[in-house]
Amino acid sequence: MTPRVKGQAAPSVLLVDPSLFTAPYDAALSAGLTASGVQPSWATRGLRVQEEDLLGATPTLPFFYPRTDGPNRRVGAGWRVVKGLEHVAGLRRLTREAGRFDVVHFQWAAVPMLDVRAVRRIRRERPVVLTVHDIQPFNGRAVSAAQSRGYDATLAAFDRLIVHTEQGRAALLARGLAAARIHVVPHGILPLRAAAPEARADDGRWRVVLFGRLQAYKGVDVLVEALGLIDTRTRARLEVIVAGEAQLPVEPLLARARMLNLGASFTVREGRLSEDAMAALLRSADAFVFPYRTIDASGVLHLVADLDRWLIASDLGAFRTMIGDAPGAGELVPPTDAKALAAALVRSIGQRPQAPLATGLPDWAQIGAMTRAVYESALAERRP
């Protein structure tokens, strides 16, 4: 393929999100790329019920995990083996499909030791880009050797790496990656579906929500311990809801909550919510909490940023950038500090933001143009 030169026809790009980890981000990025003249398509899993409109009119190739994910999702040790085999088959299909596009843009490298081989094959003919959503590999959670092996080699295999913050760029530089290959493209505000807030009991409790896939790095255990440190009378004024698809054992958290006698002050809603149910829950919240152990950018933060709610978050990544730059929007606490988190929860009661959170963030058309510039840079580097 003869690489395109800046100023020529818009590049066609195949974006890769095999498990559709970041569907709202994917949809917003597609719109931004289209607005900037890029022709995006997606390689992903099949869409589940109520996901049909997530990527809008963007062409989608749903060939990953036909038997183990999407509408046919299955869990368990045996199915994980099948999913691994399907990942290999999906990568083979991906290397064939890549020939129809100018650039291939991965959102995740879920199994680095396998993905790197596909990246190297694709890269022989066209640039390959990776958005590094998780600066710390897998956000520090325990993963199989197959997932963790070769992470740095995988990063080195890409023509360009995109991060969302300057802290993310610094983290990749510290891993020895070339500065010229790392580009900062901010995460934009994500649209939340219009929905009426869900009905609430008329008990005057201050509702604090932690939403998203439940993983160890999100610090649900720290939140439980923080609630246990609050005196019973004050805790009775709080209603903390943790909601999302669990990717960790939930029963130990519930057992600890019972041991601390948290009662109605702490609820876990396990399972994936529909888009409407998610919007109704988020719009019903008085505040949001993000007790994360590690993060660069948070999709949930960018999903609730326009809701004008008080925010409590760990002092790192995009939380530091956005909340720290908007005094009166919320409070930052040291990661894993249950005592500081407990105090921040108590202080949040009745608080309303005094400053908008999203000031200064680019819109998705600007993000699309910045991402296109990354593609053009990689293409120009291959100019004969």
Secondary structure, 3 states (H helix, E strand, C coil): CCCCCCCCCCCEEEEEECCCCCHHHHHHHHHHHHHCCCEEEEEEECCCCCCCCCCCCCCEEEEECCCCCHHHCCCCHHHHHHHHHHHHHHHHHHHHHHHHCCEEEECCCCCHHHHHHHHHHHHCCCCEEEECCCCCHHHHCCCCHHHHCCHHHHHHCCCEEEECCHHHHHHHHHCCCCHHHEEECCCCCCCCCCCCCCCCCCCCCEEEEEECCECHHHCHHHHHHHHHHCCHHHHCCEEEEEEECECCCCHHHHHHHHHCCCHHHEEEEECCCCHHHHHHHHHHCCEEEECCCCCCCCHHHHHHHHHCCEEEEECCHHHHHHHHCCCCCEEEECCCCHHHHHHHHHHHCCCCCCCCCCCCCCCHHHHHHHHHHHHHHHHHHCCC
